[in-house]
Amino acid sequence: MIFEMYPDLGKNRVVWFGDSLIVRTDHLRLPEMEQTLAMRVGETALVTRRVSGSISKLKRLVGS
């Protein structure tokens, strides 16, 4: 779904980690992505968090 909405987003810019998805983007595209990717399906909610840092830092954040 993300690649359909953002076909120019490279596959190396998206990292699955457990039940979380890390999308590397820039500050220009972030506000748009926060709005378009926020959704709820039944009891499951896709929550966008605004963070920055290395992938390993983000994985630690998701893991806690």
Secondary structure, DSSP 8 states (H G I E B T S, - for coil): -HHHH-TTS-GGGEEEETTEEEE---TTTHHHHHHHH-EEETTEEE------S-HHHHHHHHH-
